[in-house]
Amino acid sequence: EKKWTLIYNDAYLRWKNAREKLTHRPVEARSAPANESPEWYIGRFMNGSITQQQVASLGVCLRTYELKWLQTFIALKGQAVLGNALHNINKADNSDRKPDTAMEAEIIKCLRQLFNHEDGARDALDNNTSISPITASLASEIPTRKSVIELLTFFVMRDRIRGFNLVLKGLDDFSSSRRLPGKFDGWFFFWEAAIDGRGRFGSAVGASDAI
């Protein structure tokens, strides 16, 4: 938890400094960031007012806007902010309440859009602020788990050394957060639970909510 507090504080300072560089110009001052700017979205994450619909809109912006928009989002430490949001959804002291799986799925989609670009993939490997939080979503619903596995596989294939080690660290962090000893124990625990929750003959009869 202390680690993520430090990461969040660092991301906030970097975002604040980057925003000041973008907004303070020698010409007349710019107005406050408009809706759907990178600064606006990150600000909503920072103050905790972001909604699921707004995260979905962020995914559309990352997918459809010009490359400079995405690069600005990365420069403002957007990946660290998304990683922190995932961490807050999945952290251990939230076990007494149901996680916001819909919000979690939208954040994973946003990260996927970032990783589809060279700048986003490089930032993830260089700064490692999103891979461990992504791995924690292996405890989520089946469609989100599928996306997580695809993303982790992508990092291993992209960089056989750094990517592999970061994914192993993420799996280790995930297992540790669940008080399980081995690197793969957390992943296998939820995988086995999903298999055990299948209905009769693969149908919905007797199936668990996770299927």
C-alpha positions as CSV (number, residue, x, y, z in Angstrom):
1,E,0.0,0.0,0.0
2,K,2.9,2.4,0.8
3,K,4.4,1.6,-2.6
4,W,1.2,2.7,-4.4
5,T,0.9,5.8,-2.2
6,L,4.4,6.8,-3.4
7,I,3.5,6.0,-7.0
8,Y,0.3,8.0,-6.8
9,N,2.1,11.0,-5.3
10,D,4.9,10.8,-7.9
11,A,2.3,10.6,-10.7
12,Y,0.4,13.6,-9.3
13,L,3.6,15.7,-9.1
14,R,4.6,14.7,-12.7
15,W,1.0,15.4,-13.9
16,K,1.0,18.8,-12.2
17,N,4.4,19.8,-13.6
18,A,3.5,18.6,-17.1
19,R,0.2,20.4,-17.0
20,E,1.9,23.6,-16.0
21,K,4.4,23.3,-18.9
22,L,1.5,22.7,-21.3
23,T,-0.7,25.6,-20.0
24,H,1.8,28.3,-19.2
25,R,3.0,29.9,-22.4
26,P,4.6,33.2,-23.2
27,V,1.4,34.2,-25.1
28,E,-1.8,35.0,-23.3
29,A,-3.0,32.4,-20.8
30,R,-5.1,29.5,-22.0
31,S,-8.5,28.8,-20.4
32,A,-9.0,25.8,-18.2
33,P,-8.7,22.4,-19.9
34,A,-11.9,21.7,-21.9
35,N,-14.0,18.5,-21.5
36,E,-12.3,15.6,-23.3
37,S,-8.8,16.9,-23.0
38,P,-6.1,14.7,-21.5
39,E,-5.8,17.1,-18.6
40,W,-9.5,17.0,-17.9
41,Y,-9.6,13.2,-17.7
42,I,-6.6,12.9,-15.5
43,G,-7.9,15.6,-13.2
44,R,-11.1,13.6,-12.8
45,F,-9.2,10.5,-11.8
46,M,-7.0,12.5,-9.4
47,N,-10.0,14.0,-7.5
48,G,-12.0,10.8,-7.5
49,S,-14.9,12.1,-9.5
50,I,-14.4,10.0,-12.7
51,T,-17.4,7.9,-13.7
52,Q,-17.7,4.7,-15.7
53,Q,-19.2,6.5,-18.7
54,Q,-16.3,9.0,-18.6
55,V,-13.7,6.2,-18.6
56,A,-15.5,4.7,-21.6
57,S,-15.3,8.1,-23.3
58,L,-11.6,8.2,-22.5
59,G,-11.2,4.9,-24.3
60,V,-12.9,6.4,-27.4
61,C,-10.6,9.4,-27.3
62,L,-7.5,7.2,-27.1
63,R,-8.7,5.1,-30.0
64,T,-9.9,7.9,-32.3
65,Y,-8.1,11.1,-31.6
66,E,-4.8,12.1,-33.2
67,L,-1.6,10.6,-31.9
68,K,-0.6,13.8,-30.1
69,W,-3.6,13.5,-27.8
70,L,-2.4,10.1,-26.7
71,Q,1.1,11.2,-26.3
72,T,0.0,14.1,-24.1
73,F,-2.0,11.7,-22.0
74,I,1.1,9.6,-21.5
75,A,3.3,12.7,-20.8
76,L,0.8,13.6,-18.0
77,K,1.5,10.1,-16.4
78,G,-1.8,8.8,-17.6
79,Q,-0.8,5.2,-17.3
80,A,0.3,5.6,-13.7
81,V,-3.1,7.2,-13.0
82,L,-5.0,4.3,-14.6
83,G,-2.8,1.8,-12.8
84,N,-3.6,3.5,-9.5
85,A,-7.3,3.4,-10.2
86,L,-7.1,-0.3,-10.9
87,H,-5.1,-0.8,-7.7
88,N,-7.8,1.0,-5.7
89,I,-10.5,-1.2,-7.1
90,N,-8.6,-4.4,-6.4
91,K,-6.7,-3.7,-3.2
92,A,-7.0,-6.1,-0.3
93,D,-8.9,-3.9,2.1
94,N,-11.8,-3.7,-0.4
95,S,-12.6,-7.4,0.3
96,D,-15.7,-6.5,2.3
97,R,-17.4,-4.8,-0.6
98,K,-18.0,-5.8,-4.2
99,P,-15.5,-4.3,-6.6
100,D,-16.6,-2.1,-9.4
101,T,-16.1,-4.6,-12.2
102,A,-17.7,-2.4,-14.9
103,M,-15.2,0.5,-14.1
104,E,-12.4,-2.0,-14.0
105,A,-13.2,-3.4,-17.4
106,E,-13.3,0.1,-18.9
107,I,-9.9,1.0,-17.4
108,I,-8.4,-2.2,-18.9
109,K,-9.8,-1.2,-22.3
110,C,-8.1,2.2,-22.0
111,L,-4.8,0.6,-21.1
112,R,-5.2,-1.7,-24.0
113,Q,-5.6,1.3,-26.4
114,L,-2.4,2.8,-24.9
115,F,-0.4,-0.4,-25.4
116,N,-1.5,-0.6,-29.0
117,H,0.8,2.4,-29.6
118,E,4.6,2.3,-29.4
119,D,4.8,5.2,-26.9
120,G,2.3,3.5,-24.6
121,A,4.0,0.1,-24.7
122,R,7.4,1.6,-24.1
123,D,6.1,3.7,-21.2
124,A,4.6,0.6,-19.5
125,L,7.9,-1.3,-19.7
126,D,10.1,1.7,-18.7
127,N,8.0,2.9,-15.7
128,N,6.1,-0.2,-14.6
129,T,3.1,1.6,-13.1
130,S,0.4,-0.5,-14.8
131,I,1.5,-4.2,-15.2
132,S,1.1,-5.2,-11.6
133,P,-2.4,-3.5,-11.2
134,I,-3.4,-5.2,-14.5
135,T,-2.4,-8.6,-13.1
136,A,-4.6,-8.0,-10.0
137,S,-7.6,-8.0,-12.4
138,L,-7.1,-11.8,-12.8
139,A,-9.6,-12.0,-10.0
140,S,-12.3,-10.2,-12.0
141,E,-15.0,-11.4,-14.4
142,I,-14.1,-13.8,-17.2
143,P,-14.1,-11.3,-20.1
144,T,-11.8,-9.0,-18.1
145,R,-9.5,-11.9,-17.2
146,K,-9.2,-12.8,-20.9
147,S,-8.1,-9.3,-21.7
148,V,-5.6,-9.3,-18.9
149,I,-4.0,-12.6,-20.1
150,E,-3.8,-11.1,-23.6
151,L,-2.0,-8.0,-22.2
152,L,0.4,-9.9,-20.1
153,T,1.2,-12.2,-23.1
154,F,1.8,-9.1,-25.2
155,F,4.4,-7.8,-22.7
156,V,6.2,-11.1,-22.6
157,M,6.4,-11.2,-26.4
158,R,7.4,-7.6,-26.7
159,D,10.4,-7.9,-24.4
160,R,11.4,-11.4,-23.5
161,I,13.5,-10.2,-20.6
162,R,12.0,-7.1,-19.1
163,G,8.5,-7.9,-20.0
164,F,8.8,-11.5,-18.7
165,N,10.2,-10.3,-15.4
166,L,7.6,-7.6,-14.9
167,V,4.8,-10.1,-15.6
168,L,6.3,-12.5,-13.1
169,K,6.5,-9.7,-10.5
170,G,2.9,-8.8,-11.2
171,L,1.9,-12.4,-10.6
172,D,4.0,-12.5,-7.5
173,D,2.3,-9.3,-6.2
174,F,-1.1,-10.8,-7.0
175,S,-0.5,-14.0,-5.1
176,S,1.0,-12.1,-2.2
177,S,-2.0,-9.9,-1.9
178,R,-4.2,-13.0,-1.7
179,R,-1.8,-14.5,0.9
180,L,-0.8,-17.4,-1.4
181,P,2.9,-18.5,-1.6
182,G,3.7,-19.2,-5.2
183,K,3.9,-16.8,-8.2
184,F,1.2,-18.6,-10.1
185,D,-1.0,-19.6,-7.1
186,G,-3.3,-16.6,-7.3
187,W,-3.9,-17.0,-11.0
188,F,-4.5,-20.8,-10.7
189,F,-6.8,-20.3,-7.7
190,F,-9.2,-18.1,-9.6
191,W,-8.9,-20.2,-12.8
192,E,-9.8,-23.3,-10.8
193,A,-12.7,-21.5,-9.2
194,A,-14.0,-20.5,-12.6
195,I,-13.7,-24.1,-13.9
196,D,-15.5,-25.5,-10.8
197,G,-18.2,-22.9,-11.3
198,R,-19.3,-24.2,-14.7
199,G,-22.8,-25.4,-15.0
200,R,-24.0,-28.9,-15.8
201,F,-22.7,-30.0,-19.2
202,G,-21.4,-26.5,-19.8
203,S,-24.8,-24.9,-19.5
204,A,-26.0,-22.1,-17.2
205,V,-27.7,-24.6,-14.9
206,G,-25.8,-24.5,-11.6
207,A,-23.2,-22.1,-12.9
208,S,-21.6,-19.5,-10.6
209,D,-22.0,-15.8,-11.2
210,A,-18.4,-15.6,-12.5
211,I,-19.1,-17.6,-15.6
